[in-house]
């Protein structure tokens, strides 16, 4: 069952830390997984390709020059999404008391709470693959022909040794199709990829964002908002596109989603108006 968890964290000391702690958060979450299932943690660390989880940067960091000041007087967040039953079952044992503290870049952060309740946090939630599909397939009328995404953390796509930071329709929805078919019990037809190729960008408000990688090089991604539209109204394939768009909330988009990249949500009509993007892109913005 796709699940989006929000951790409430409080640093135990004041410190100056990297403004992007995505890799450190990835290591801390894998450590928690390893405590229950070492083989699964090792596989998640080792394997390339689609992974059944996403991990955000620390939410609420605000910094300049690649560094951010943190203080115990403030709480911060961490978003972890789970895409397979094994991880979801393992996470049932994750409580503030059981988790204790997470160590990120040599700083201990106390876990004060976590929730998957959408009413408690707009980036939290839980829905089975069947519920996601039925919400689309059982809807009356013609499915939507336009979708707008917020890329709240840098989105980028790998092509061999290079990365493409522009969220082109074929890359965004192709990424979503790959993840759905990797983890959902009922895969979508391969022919849907041809329909994805017909989508076009209708609106965009994007900027580039550079994130340091493990080797010190900068990885470029895009943050902001981007709208997509379908040129024809074929109900069958529109329903498939709409399902993938809703799935993005849990799956993330593009490469590096387990290390702070690609945190994405489908926008409602009320949120689709253009706005200035936040200066600290890896921190999820909430309305």
TORDREN-513125 format. One line per 5 residues: for each residue x, y, z of N, C-alpha, C. Coordinates in steps of 0.2 Angstrom, whole numbers, padded with zeros to 4 digits. Each point is the difference from the previous one (the first is absolute). Example, Ala and Ser with C-alpha at 12.3 -4.5 7.8 and 13.67 -1.06 7.14 Angstrom:
0066/-0028/0039/-0004/0006/0000/0004/0006/0000  -0002/0005/-0004/0004/0006/0001/-0004/0005/0003
END
This chain:
0004/-0006/0000/-0004/0006/0000/0004/0006/0000  0000/0004/-0005/0004/0007/0000/-0001/0004/0006  0005/0002/0004/-0001/0003/0006/0005/0006/0000  -0002/0006/0002/0004/0006/0001/0001/0002/0007  0005/-0001/0003/0001/0001/0007/0004/0007/0001
-0002/0004/0005/0003/0006/0002/0003/-0001/0007  0007/0001/0000/0003/-0001/0007/0001/0007/0003  -0002/0001/0006/0002/0007/0003/0006/-0001/0004  0005/0004/-0002/0007/-0001/0003/0002/0006/0004  0004/0000/0005/0003/0005/0003/0007/-0001/0002
0005/0004/-0003/0007/-0001/0001/0002/0001/0008  0004/-0004/0002/0002/0000/0007/0005/0006/0002  0003/0003/-0005/0005/0005/0001/-0001/0005/-0006  0002/0006/0001/0000/0005/-0005/0007/-0001/-0004  -0001/0000/-0007/0006/-0001/-0004/-0001/0003/-0007
0005/0000/-0004/0000/0002/-0007/0001/-0006/-0004  -0005/-0002/-0004/0000/-0006/-0003/-0001/0001/-0008  0002/-0005/-0004/-0002/0001/-0007/-0007/0002/-0002  -0001/0004/-0004/-0007/0002/-0002/-0004/-0006/-0003  0004/-0005/-0003/-0004/-0006/-0002/0003/-0006/0003
-0004/-0003/0004/0001/-0006/0004/-0003/-0006/-0003  -0002/0000/-0006/-0003/-0006/-0003/0003/-0006/0000  0007/0000/-0001/0004/-0006/0000/0000/-0003/0008  0001/0005/0004/0001/-0002/0007/-0007/-0003/0003  -0006/0003/-0003/-0006/-0002/0002/-0001/-0007/-0003
0002/-0001/-0006/0000/-0007/-0003/0004/-0005/0004  0006/0002/0002/0003/-0005/0005/-0003/-0002/0006  -0003/0006/0003/-0003/-0001/0007/-0007/-0005/-0001  -0003/0001/-0005/-0006/-0004/-0001/0002/-0007/-0002  0005/-0001/-0004/0002/-0007/-0001/0003/-0003/0006
0003/0003/0005/0002/-0002/0006/-0006/-0003/0004  -0006/0004/0000/-0006/-0003/0003/-0003/-0006/-0003  0001/0000/-0007/-0003/-0006/-0003/0005/-0006/0001  0006/0001/0001/0005/-0005/0001/-0001/-0003/0007  -0003/0004/0005/-0001/-0003/0006/-0005/-0005/0000
-0004/0000/-0004/-0006/-0006/-0001/0002/-0005/-0006  0003/0003/-0005/0001/-0005/-0006/0006/0002/-0003  0006/-0002/0002/0007/0002/-0003/0000/-0002/-0007  -0003/-0005/-0002/0001/-0002/-0007/-0004/0005/-0005  -0006/0002/0002/-0004/0005/-0003/0004/0007/-0001
0003/0002/0006/0004/0006/0000/0006/0000/-0005  0003/-0006/0000/0006/-0001/-0004/-0002/0000/-0007  -0006/-0003/-0002/-0002/0000/-0007/-0002/0007/-0002  -0003/0004/0004/-0002/0007/-0001/0006/0004/-0002  0005/-0001/0004/0006/0004/0000/0004/-0002/-0007
-0001/-0006/-0002/0005/-0003/-0005/-0004/0001/-0007  -0006/-0001/0000/-0003/0000/-0007/-0002/0006/-0003  0001/0001/-0007/-0002/0006/-0003/-0007/-0001/-0003  -0002/0005/-0003/-0007/-0001/-0003/-0005/0002/0005  -0007/-0001/-0001/-0005/0002/0004/0001/-0003/0007
-0001/0004/0005/0000/-0002/0007/-0007/0001/0003  -0002/-0004/0005/-0006/0000/0003/-0001/0005/0005  0004/0005/0000/-0001/0006/0005/0003/0006/-0003  -0002/0006/0003/0003/0006/-0001/0002/0003/0007  0005/0004/0000/0002/0004/0006/0002/0007/-0002
-0003/0004/0004/0001/0007/-0002/0006/0003/0004  0002/0006/-0002/0005/0004/0004/-0004/0002/0007  0004/0003/0005/-0004/0002/0006/-0004/0006/-0002  -0006/0000/0002/-0005/0005/-0001/0001/0006/0005  0000/0006/-0003/0001/0006/0005/0007/0003/0000
0004/-0003/-0003/0007/0003/0000/0000/0006/-0005  0003/0005/0003/0001/0006/-0004/0007/0002/0000  0004/0001/-0005/0007/0001/0000/0002/0004/-0006  0006/0002/0001/0004/0004/-0006/0007/-0003/-0001  0002/0000/-0006/0007/-0003/-0001/0000/-0007/0001
-0005/-0004/0000/0000/-0007/0001/0000/-0002/0007  -0001/0004/0005/0000/-0002/0007/-0006/0003/0003  -0002/-0003/0005/-0006/0002/0004/0001/0000/0007  -0003/0004/0004/0001/0000/0007/-0006/-0003/0003  0001/-0005/0005/-0006/-0003/0003/0000/0001/0008
-0005/-0001/0003/-0001/0002/0007/-0005/-0005/0003  0001/-0002/0006/-0005/-0004/0004/-0006/0004/0002  0000/0006/-0001/-0006/0004/0001/-0005/-0001/-0006  0002/-0003/-0005/-0005/-0001/-0006/0000/-0007/-0002  -0006/-0002/-0002/-0001/-0007/-0003/0000/0000/-0007
0002/-0005/-0003/0001/-0001/-0007/-0003/-0006/-0002  0000/-0002/-0007/-0004/-0006/-0002/0004/-0004/-0005  -0002/-0006/-0001/0003/-0005/-0005/-0006/-0004/-0003  0000/0000/-0006/-0005/-0004/-0004/0003/-0006/-0003  -0004/-0006/0002/0002/-0006/-0003/-0006/-0004/-0002
0000/-0002/-0007/-0005/-0003/-0003/0002/-0008/-0001  -0005/-0004/0001/0001/-0007/-0001/-0004/-0003/-0005  0002/-0004/-0005/-0004/-0002/-0005/-0001/-0008/0000  0002/-0004/0005/-0001/-0007/0000/-0002/-0002/0006  -0003/-0006/0001/-0003/-0002/0006/0005/-0002/0005
0006/-0002/-0002/0005/-0002/0005/0002/0006/0004  0001/0006/-0004/0003/0006/0004/-0006/0003/0004  -0006/-0001/-0003/-0006/0003/0004/-0001/-0004/0007  0001/-0007/-0001/-0001/-0004/0006/0006/0002/0005  0006/0001/-0002/0005/0001/0004/-0001/0007/0004
-0002/0005/-0004/-0001/0006/0003/-0006/0001/0005  -0004/-0005/0001/-0005/0000/0005/0004/0000/0007  0006/-0002/0000/0003/0000/0006/0004/0006/0002  0000/0005/-0005/0003/0006/0001/-0004/0005/0004  0002/0001/0006/-0003/0005/0004/0005/0005/0003
-0002/0005/0002/0005/0005/0003/0004/-0003/0005  -0003/-0004/0005/0004/-0003/0005/0005/-0006/-0003  -0003/-0004/-0005/0005/-0005/-0002/0005/0003/-0004  -0001/0005/-0004/0005/0003/-0004/0006/0004/0004  -0003/0003/0005/0005/0004/0004/0003/0006/-0004
0006/-0001/-0002/0004/0005/-0004/0002/-0002/-0006  0001/0004/-0005/0003/-0001/-0007/0006/0004/0000  0006/-0003/-0002/0006/0004/-0001/0001/0002/-0007  0000/0007/-0001/0001/0003/-0007/0006/0004/0000  0005/-0002/-0004/0006/0004/-0001/0003/0002/0007
0000/-0005/0005/0003/0000/0006/-0004/0004/0005  -0006/0002/-0001/-0004/0003/0004/-0006/-0005/0002  -0002/0000/0006/-0005/-0004/0003/-0007/0004/-0001  -0005/-0003/-0003/-0007/0003/0000/-0005/-0004/0003  -0003/0002/0005/-0005/-0004/0004/-0006/0000/-0004
-0003/-0006/-0001/-0006/-0001/-0003/-0006/0001/0005  -0004/0005/-0001/-0005/0002/0004/-0007/-0002/-0002  -0001/-0003/-0006/-0006/-0002/-0002/0000/-0002/-0007  -0004/-0004/-0003/-0001/-0001/-0007/-0007/-0002/-0002  -0002/0002/-0006/-0007/-0001/-0001/-0001/-0001/-0008
-0005/-0004/-0002/-0002/-0001/-0007/-0007/0003/-0001  -0002/0004/0005/-0007/0003/0000/0000/0006/-0005  -0003/0000/-0005/-0001/0006/-0005/-0003/0006/0004  -0004/-0001/0005/-0003/0005/0003/0005/0004/0005  0006/-0004/0002/0005/0003/0004/0005/0004/-0004
0001/-0002/-0006/0005/0003/-0004/-0001/-0001/-0008  0000/0005/-0004/-0002/-0001/-0007/0005/-0004/-0004  0006/-0002/0003/0004/-0005/-0004/0000/-0007/0003  -0005/-0001/0005/-0001/-0007/0002/-0006/-0003/-0003  0000/-0007/0000/-0006/-0003/-0003/0001/-0007/0000
-0005/-0004/-0002/0000/-0007/-0001/-0005/-0002/-0005  0001/-0004/-0005/-0005/-0003/-0004/0002/-0006/-0003  -0004/-0005/-0001/0002/-0006/-0003/0001/0001/-0008  0003/-0005/-0003/0000/0001/-0007/-0007/-0001/-0003  -0004/-0004/0003/-0007/-0001/-0002/-0004/0006/0001
0001/0004/0005/-0003/0006/0002/0001/0005/-0005  0007/0001/-0002/0002/0005/-0005/-0003/-0002/-0007  0000/-0006/-0002/-0003/-0002/-0006/-0007/0001/0000  -0004/-0002/0005/-0007/0000/0000/-0003/0008/0000  0004/0004/0003/-0002/0007/0000/0000/0003/-0007
0004/-0003/-0004/0001/0003/-0007/-0005/-0004/-0005  0000/-0007/0001/-0004/-0004/-0005/-0007/0000/0001  -0002/0001/0007/-0008/0000/0001/-0003/0007/0000  0004/0005/-0002/-0002/0007/-0001/-0005/0001/-0006  -0005/0003/0001/-0004/0001/-0006/0002/0006/-0004
-0002/0000/-0007/0002/0006/-0004/0007/-0001/-0003  0003/0005/-0004/0006/-0001/-0003/0006/0002/0005  0005/-0004/0000/0005/0002/0005/0004/0006/-0002  0004/0003/0005/0003/0007/-0002/0004/-0001/-0006  0001/0006/-0003/0005/0000/-0006/0006/0005/0002
0000/0002/0006/0006/0005/0002/0002/-0002/0007  0006/0000/0002/0003/-0001/0006/0005/0005/0002  0001/0002/0006/0005/0005/0002/0003/-0003/0006  0007/-0001/0000/0004/-0002/0005/0004/0005/0004  0001/-0001/0006/0005/0004/0004/0006/-0004/0001
0006/0002/-0002/0006/-0004/0001/0003/0004/0006  -0001/-0003/0006/0002/0004/0006/0007/-0002/0002  0003/-0005/-0003/0007/-0001/0000/0003/-0001/-0007  0006/0001/-0001/0003/0000/-0007/-0002/-0007/-0003  -0002/0001/-0007/-0002/-0006/-0004/0005/0000/-0005
0003/-0006/-0001/0005/-0001/-0006/-0001/-0008/-0002  0003/-0001/-0006/-0001/-0006/-0004/0006/-0003/-0002  0002/-0006/0001/0006/-0003/-0002/0000/-0003/-0007  0005/0002/-0004/0001/-0003/-0007/0007/-0002/-0001  0001/-0006/0003/0007/-0003/0000/0004/0005/0004
0006/0003/-0002/0004/0004/0004/-0002/0007/0001  -0005/0002/-0003/-0003/0007/0000/-0006/0000/0004  -0002/0006/0002/-0007/0001/0003/-0003/0006/-0004  -0007/-0001/-0001/-0004/0005/-0003/-0005/0003/0006  0001/0006/0001/-0004/0003/0005/-0006/0003/-0002
-0002/0000/-0006/-0006/0003/-0002/-0006/-0006/0000  -0005/0002/0004/-0006/-0005/0001/-0004/-0001/-0007  0003/-0002/-0005/-0004/-0002/-0006/-0006/-0005/0001  -0005/0001/-0003/-0006/-0005/0001/0002/-0007/0000  0004/-0002/-0005/0002/-0007/-0001/0004/-0003/0006
0004/0005/0002/0005/-0002/0006/-0004/-0001/0006  -0005/0005/0002/-0004/0000/0006/-0004/-0006/0000  -0004/0000/-0005/-0005/-0006/0000/0003/-0007/-0001  0005/0000/-0004/0004/-0006/-0001/0003/-0002/0007  0002/0004/0004/0003/-0002/0006/-0006/-0002/0005
-0005/0003/0000/-0006/-0003/0004/-0003/-0006/-0003  0000/-0001/-0006/-0002/-0007/-0003/0005/-0005/0002  0006/0001/0000/0005/-0005/0002/-0001/-0002/0008  -0001/0005/0004/-0001/-0002/0007/-0006/-0003/0001  -0006/0002/-0003/-0006/-0003/0001/0001/-0008/-0002
0002/-0001/-0006/0001/-0007/-0002/0005/-0004/0004  0005/0003/0003/0005/-0003/0005/-0004/-0003/0006  -0005/0004/0003/-0002/-0002/0007/-0008/-0001/0000  -0003/0003/-0005/-0008/-0002/0001/-0001/-0007/-0002  -0006/-0003/0003/-0001/-0007/-0001/-0003/0000/-0007
-0003/0005/-0003/-0003/0000/-0007/0004/0005/-0004  0004/-0003/-0004/0004/0005/-0004/-0004/0003/-0006  0002/0006/-0002/-0004/0004/-0005/0003/-0003/-0007  -0004/0001/-0005/0003/-0003/-0007/0006/0004/-0002  0004/-0004/-0004/0006/0003/-0002/-0001/0006/-0006
-0006/-0002/-0003/-0002/0005/-0005/-0002/0007/0002  -0001/0001/0007/-0001/0006/0003/0006/0005/-0001  0006/-0003/-0001/0006/0004/-0001/0000/0004/-0007  -0004/-0003/-0005/0000/0004/-0006/-0005/0006/0001  -0005/-0001/0004/-0005/0005/0001/0004/0006/0004
0004/-0002/0005/0004/0005/0004/0004/0004/-0005  0002/-0002/-0006/0004/0003/-0004/-0004/0006/-0004  -0006/0000/0001/-0005/0005/-0003/-0001/0006/0004  0002/-0001/0007/-0001/0006/0004/0004/0005/-0001  -0002/0006/0001/0004/0007/-0001/0000/0004/0007
0005/0004/0000/0000/0005/0006/-0004/0005/-0002  -0005/0002/0005/-0005/0005/-0001/0002/0007/0003  0003/-0001/0006/0002/0006/0004/0006/-0002/0004  0004/0005/0002/0006/-0002/0005/0003/0006/0003  0002/-0001/0006/0003/0005/0004/0006/-0004/0004
0005/0000/-0003/0006/-0005/0002/0006/0004/0001  0005/-0002/0004/0006/0003/0001/0005/-0006/0001  0006/0001/-0001/0005/-0005/0001/0003/0000/0007  0002/-0006/0003/0002/0000/0007/0006/-0005/0000  0006/0002/0003/0006/-0004/0000/0000/-0003/0007
0001/-0007/0000/0001/-0003/0006/0006/-0004/0000  0004/0001/0005/0007/-0004/0001/-0001/-0007/0000  0004/-0004/-0003/-0001/-0008/0000/0006/-0002/0004  0000/-0007/0001/0005/-0003/0004/0007/0002/-0001  0002/0000/-0007/0007/0002/-0002/0001/0007/0000
-0005/0005/0002/0001/0007/0000/-0002/0003/-0006  -0001/-0003/-0006/-0003/0003/-0006/-0007/0002/0002  -0002/0005/-0004/-0007/0002/0000/-0005/-0003/-0004  -0006/-0002/0002/-0005/-0003/-0004/-0005/0005/-0001  -0002/0001/-0006/-0005/0005/-0002/-0007/-0003/-0001
-0005/0003/0003/-0006/-0002/0000/-0005/0006/-0001  -0006/-0002/-0002/-0005/0006/-0001/-0005/0000/0006  -0002/0005/0003/-0005/0001/0005/-0005/0005/-0003  -0006/0000/0003/-0006/0004/-0002/-0006/-0004/-0002  -0003/0003/-0005/-0007/-0002/-0002/0000/-0001/-0008
-0003/-0006/-0002/0000/-0001/-0007/-0007/-0003/-0001  -0003/0002/-0006/-0007/-0003/-0002/0001/-0004/-0006  -0004/-0005/-0001/0000/-0004/-0006/-0007/-0001/-0002  -0001/-0001/-0007/-0006/-0001/-0003/0000/-0005/-0005  -0006/-0003/-0001/-0001/-0006/-0005/-0003/0003/-0006
0002/-0001/-0006/-0003/0003/-0006/-0006/-0004/-0002  -0002/-0005/0002/-0006/-0004/-0002/-0003/-0003/0006  -0007/-0001/0000/-0004/-0002/0005/-0002/-0007/0000  0005/-0005/0000/-0001/-0007/0000/-0001/-0002/0007  -0006/-0002/0003/-0001/-0001/0007/0004/-0005/0003
0002/-0006/-0004/0004/-0005/0003/0007/0002/0001  0003/0003/-0004/0007/0002/0001/0000/0006/0005  -0005/0005/-0001/0000/0005/0005/0000/-0002/0007  -0004/-0006/0001/-0001/-0002/0007/0007/-0003/0003  0004/-0003/-0005/0006/-0003/0002/0005/0006/0002
0000/0005/-0004/0004/0006/0001/-0002/0003/0007  -0006/0001/0001/-0003/0003/0006/0002/-0004/0006  0000/-0007/0000/0002/-0004/0005/0008/0001/0002  0004/0000/-0005/0007/0002/0001/0001/0006/0003  -0004/0005/-0002/0001/0007/0003/-0002/0000/0008
-0005/-0004/0002/-0002/0000/0007/0006/-0005/0004  0003/-0004/-0004/0005/-0005/0003/0006/0004/0002  0001/0006/-0004/0006/0004/0001/0001/0002/0007  -0005/0001/0004/0000/0002/0007/0004/-0005/0004  0000/-0006/-0001/0003/-0005/0003/0007/-0002/-0003
0000/-0001/-0006/0006/-0003/-0004/0005/0005/-0001  -0001/0007/0000/0005/0004/-0002/0001/0000/-0007  0004/0004/-0003/0001/0000/-0007/0008/0001/-0002  0002/-0004/-0005/0007/0000/-0002/0005/-0004/0004  0006/0002/0000/0006/-0003/0003/0001/0003/0007
0003/-0004/0004/0002/0002/0007/-0005/0001/0005  -0006/-0003/-0001/-0006/0001/0004/0002/-0002/0007  0004/-0005/0001/0002/-0002/0007/0005/0004/0003  0002/0005/-0003/0006/0004/0003/-0002/0008/-0001  -0007/0001/0001/-0002/0007/0000/-0002/0003/-0006
0000/-0003/-0006/-0002/0003/-0006/-0007/-0002/-0002  -0004/0003/-0004/-0006/-0002/-0003/-0006/0000/0004  0000/0004/0006/-0006/0000/0004/-0006/0004/-0004  -0005/-0003/-0002/-0005/0003/-0004/-0007/-0001/0002  -0005/0004/-0002/-0007/-0001/0002/-0004/0003/-0006
-0005/-0003/-0001/-0005/0003/-0005/-0004/0005/0003  0000/0006/-0003/-0004/0006/0002/-0007/0000/-0001  -0004/0002/0005/-0007/0001/-0001/-0001/0007/-0004  -0006/0001/-0002/-0001/0007/-0004/0001/0006/0004  -0001/-0001/0007/0001/0006/0004/0008/0002/0001
0004/-0005/-0001/0007/0001/0001/0004/0001/-0007  -0004/0000/-0006/0004/0000/-0006/0002/0007/-0002  -0002/0005/0004/0002/0007/-0002/0008/0001/0000  0003/0003/-0004/0007/0001/0000/0002/0004/0007  0006/-0002/0002/0003/0004/0006/0007/-0001/0000
0003/0004/0004/0008/0000/0000/0002/-0006/0004  0005/-0004/-0003/0002/-0006/0004/0004/0002/0006  0001/-0005/0005/0004/0002/0005/0007/-0001/-0001  0004/0004/0004/0007/0000/-0001/0004/-0006/0001  -0003/-0004/0005/0003/-0006/0002/-0004/-0006/-0003
0001/-0002/-0006/-0004/-0004/-0003/-0001/-0007/0003  0006/-0003/0003/-0001/-0007/0003/-0005/0000/0006  -0002/0006/0003/-0005/0000/0005/-0007/0000/-0003  -0004/-0005/0002/-0007/0000/-0003/-0004/0006/0002  -0003/0003/-0004/-0004/0006/0001/-0007/-0002/0002
-0004/0003/0004/-0006/-0002/0002/-0005/0007/-0001  -0006/-0001/-0002/-0004/0006/-0001/-0004/0001/0006
END
